[in-house]
Amino acid sequence: MRDIKDIEKLFSQISKRDIQSIITELGFDPAKPIREQEPEPLPDRKALDDVVFDAIGLTDDERKEVYWAVAELVKNRLDKARSVGR
């Protein structure tokens, strides 16, 4: 388990760069179906996510499912917002 200093360092790294859309942060191409892609989160994001995932004991498959589910929720919400705004 990582100590608080490791977590602070990871958070500091992320806070010093431009934050992208969550779809990009998780390594998905928004033009393609999410489930047809493998999550490829940015390295610093993955490192911080892994702290949380490790703490709650998620398997690799469960971690992928979290990434897929989050990306799909965001993409569906954005698509719906675009359709309402027309």
N, C-alpha and C positions, 0 to 999 in steps of 0.2 A: 504494500500500500504506500502511496506517495504521501509525503508530509506537506504541510501547508506551504513551505517555501517553494517546493516544486510546482504546486498549483498556482501560486502567485507568479512564478516565472512564466508559466504557460500563458496565464491570463495577460501578463504584461506584453508578451510577444504579440498576441492577437490585437491588443489595444493600440499597438503602434502602427498597424497597417490599415489600409482601407478595407472596410467590411463589404463584401459582395452580397448579392441576393443569396438567400438560403439555398436555392437550387444550385447556384454556382459554388457556394461554399461546400456543398455536399458532393460536388463533382458530377452533376448531371447536366445533360444538354436539354434545355427546356423545349426544344423543337422535336424531341423524340419521346416516345412513351417511357415513362419513368421505370416501369417494371422490366423493360427490355434492356436496362442498363445496370451495370455494377456501380454501386456507390464508390466514389473516389474522393473522399473529403480532403480538403487542403490539409497538409501535414500538421500545422499548428492547431487547427480545429480538431483533427482526429486525436491528437495527443490529449487535448483538454476533454474531449468527449470520452476518451478511453478511461479517464479518471472516474467519471461518473458511471460509465458502463461496468467497469471493474468493481466499483463499490456496490452495485446492485446485482452483480453476478450474471450479466448477459453473455450469452454465447455469441460466436461470430454470426450465426444465422439470425439471431435476435437483434443484433446490432444493425445488420443490413435491413431488417424489417423496420426498425425505427427510422432509419434514413429514408427508405422508400415511402413509409407512411407520412412522414413530415413533408417530404417533397411533393407527394401527391396532394396532400391537404392544401399546401400553399398554391400549387399550380391550379388546382380546381377552383380555389377561392379567387385567384387572379383572373382566370378565364370567366368566371361568373361575373366579376366586377366589370370586365370589359364588355360582356354581352348586355349588361344592364345599362351601361353608359352609352350605348349606341342609340 
